[in-house]
Amino acid sequence: MRLSEVRVAGFGGQGVILCASVIGKAAAIHDGGFATMTQSFGPEARGGACSAQVILSDQPVLYPYVTNPDVLVVMSQEAYTRFAPELRPGGMLLVEQDLVRLSDSSPAARVFSVPATRLAEELGKKMVLNVVMVGFFGAVTGLISAGSLRKAVADSVPPAFRDLNLRAFDKGFEYGASSLHSRGETTVDAERFVKT
């Protein structure tokens, strides 16, 4: 895994911090790499701007702050407006398609959209949209193995909600794999996704 900067952003209450934490945990604990995470949020607990930055690498991370993310995951319009200009040219932009409208001045990026909130609602709990996004992230980026991400999800949620969150992960991953396939692209795990 080469050094990759990832920013996850949305509004408070969407599980932005947990989303980033799962990504970092998967890379550092289950994939044998290195990761750092920093977070920031406004004074409003719910509804305010919130972001978390994760740096993934196969070497120790010397500088823990994201400057120009390679991957930007946005789950709100405010997050998109605020952070999209920082995305590295040619980077990946992952958006919650029902909550984010891309502007004409969008950065030159590979854009992937997922109806994460709708997919979470199909499972009966809108609150798992962040884990749907983790699965989608795993499929389209290929930065971390599906098995490692799935283990990190299982380790990061209360036991009573583990099954629901694993189903949310699978739904997001399958949607991402399907999105890649329809574009004629693939990642190793997206091509041979098997639940572990």
C-alpha positions in Angstrom: 0.0 0.0 0.0 1.5 3.3 -1.1 1.0 6.4 1.0 -2.6 7.6 0.6 -4.3 10.6 2.1 -8.0 10.1 2.8 -10.5 12.7 4.1 -14.0 11.7 5.2 -16.4 14.5 5.7 -20.1 15.2 6.4 -22.1 16.5 9.2 -22.2 15.5 12.9 -24.4 12.5 13.5 -23.5 10.7 10.2 -20.7 8.6 11.8 -17.9 10.4 10.0 -15.4 9.7 12.7 -16.3 6.0 13.0 -16.0 5.7 9.2 -12.5 7.0 9.2 -11.6 5.0 12.3 -12.6 1.8 10.7 -10.6 2.6 7.6 -7.5 3.3 9.7 -8.0 0.3 11.9 -8.4 -2.0 8.9 -5.1 -0.8 7.4 -3.0 -0.7 10.6 -4.3 -3.7 12.5 -5.7 -6.1 9.9 -3.7 -5.3 6.8 -0.4 -4.9 8.5 0.2 -1.3 7.3 0.4 2.0 9.1 -2.3 4.7 9.7 -2.9 7.9 11.5 -6.2 9.7 12.0 -7.0 13.2 13.0 -10.5 14.7 13.3 -12.2 18.1 13.5 -15.8 19.1 14.1 -17.7 22.3 14.8 -19.0 23.3 18.1 -22.4 21.9 17.2 -22.6 18.2 18.2 -25.1 17.1 15.5 -25.7 18.9 12.2 -22.4 20.8 12.2 -19.5 20.2 9.9 -17.3 17.2 10.7 -14.3 15.7 9.1 -11.7 13.1 9.8 -8.4 12.6 8.0 -6.7 9.2 7.6 -3.2 8.6 6.2 -2.5 5.1 5.1 0.9 3.7 4.3 3.2 0.7 4.2 5.8 2.7 6.1 5.5 4.6 9.4 3.6 7.9 8.8 5.8 10.9 9.6 3.3 13.7 9.1 -0.2 12.9 10.3 -2.1 15.7 8.5 -3.8 15.5 5.1 -2.9 18.3 2.7 -4.3 17.2 -0.6 -6.3 14.0 -0.2 -6.1 11.2 -2.8 -9.5 10.1 -1.8 -12.3 12.4 -0.5 -15.5 10.8 0.9 -18.3 13.3 1.3 -21.7 12.8 2.9 -23.1 16.3 2.9 -23.3 19.3 0.5 -21.4 21.5 3.0 -18.5 18.9 3.2 -18.4 18.8 -0.6 -18.3 22.6 -1.0 -15.6 23.0 1.7 -13.3 20.1 0.9 -13.6 19.3 -2.8 -11.2 22.1 -3.8 -8.4 20.4 -1.8 -8.7 17.0 -3.6 -5.6 16.1 -5.5 -6.0 16.4 -9.3 -6.9 12.9 -10.6 -8.0 11.8 -7.1 -11.1 9.9 -6.2 -14.3 11.6 -5.0 -16.8 9.4 -3.4 -20.2 11.1 -2.8 -23.5 10.2 -1.1 -25.5 10.8 -4.2 -28.8 11.8 -2.6 -27.1 14.4 -0.3 -24.4 15.9 -2.6 -24.9 17.8 -5.8 -21.7 18.2 -7.8 -21.0 21.7 -9.2 -19.8 22.6 -12.6 -16.5 23.6 -11.0 -15.9 20.1 -9.6 -12.3 19.2 -9.3 -10.7 17.0 -12.0 -11.4 13.7 -10.2 -12.7 10.2 -10.7 -16.2 10.5 -9.2 -18.1 7.6 -7.7 -21.6 8.0 -6.3 -23.6 5.8 -3.9 -27.1 6.1 -2.4 -25.7 5.2 1.0 -28.6 6.6 3.0 -31.2 4.7 0.9 -29.1 1.5 1.1 -28.9 1.9 4.9 -32.7 2.5 5.1 -33.3 -0.7 3.2 -31.6 -2.4 6.1 -33.9 -0.7 8.5 -31.4 1.8 10.1 -30.4 5.0 8.4 -27.6 5.3 11.0 -25.4 2.7 9.2 -24.9 4.9 6.1 -21.3 5.4 7.3 -20.6 1.7 7.2 -22.2 1.5 3.7 -19.7 4.2 2.7 -16.8 2.1 4.2 -17.9 -0.8 2.0 -18.2 1.4 -1.0 -14.8 2.9 -0.3 -13.2 -0.5 0.0 -14.6 -1.7 -3.3 -13.8 1.3 -5.5 -10.4 2.3 -4.0 -8.9 -1.2 -3.5 -6.6 0.4 -0.9 -7.5 -2.1 1.9 -8.7 -5.6 1.6 -12.4 -6.3 2.0 -11.6 -8.9 4.7 -9.6 -6.4 6.7 -12.3 -3.7 6.4 -15.0 -6.2 7.4 -13.0 -7.3 10.5 -12.5 -3.6 11.5 -16.2 -3.0 11.2 -16.9 -6.0 13.4 -14.3 -4.8 16.0 -15.6 -1.2 16.0 -19.4 -1.6 16.7 -21.3 -2.8 19.7 -22.0 -6.6 19.5 -25.8 -6.0 19.3 -25.3 -4.1 16.0 -22.5 -6.2 14.5 -24.7 -8.2 12.1 -26.5 -5.0 10.9 -23.2 -3.2 10.3 -21.7 -6.2 8.5 -24.7 -6.3 6.2 -24.3 -2.5 5.6 -20.7 -3.1 4.7 -21.6 -5.9 2.3 -24.3 -3.7 0.7 -21.8 -0.8 0.2 -19.1 -3.1 -1.1 -21.4 -4.9 -3.5 -22.7 -1.5 -4.8 -19.1 -0.3 -5.3 -18.1 -3.5 -7.1 -21.1 -3.2 -9.4 -20.3 0.5 -10.1 -16.8 -0.4 -11.1 -18.0 -3.2 -13.3 -20.4 -0.9 -15.1 -17.5 1.4 -15.8 -15.3 -1.4 -17.1 -13.0 -1.1 -14.1 -12.2 -3.4 -11.2 -10.1 -3.9 -8.1 -8.9 -7.3 -7.0 -11.4 -7.6 -4.1 -14.3 -6.1 -6.0 -13.8 -8.8 -8.7 -13.8 -11.7 -6.3 -15.7 -10.4 -3.3 -16.5 -13.2 -0.9 -17.8 -12.6 2.5 -15.3 -13.7 5.1 
